[in-house]
Amino acid sequence: MSILPRPRLRYADFKGRASRREYFGFMVVQSLASGLALMLTMSAGRTRRG
């Protein structure tokens, strides 16, 4: 199983802890997705007027 979807699949599984690789991989993907969403939102708000 790939390490990226694992946190989503194990969201409600409270047995044990996530590995360091799993945690940081998830955080990197979430940060990139958030940054991309922010850039798209900011660029959509800029319209030419005039």
Summary of the structure (lengths in Angstrom):
residues: 50
radius of gyration: 16.6
end to end distance: 53.0
largest distance: 58.8
contacts: 78
relative contact order: 0.12
helix: 60%
strand: 0%
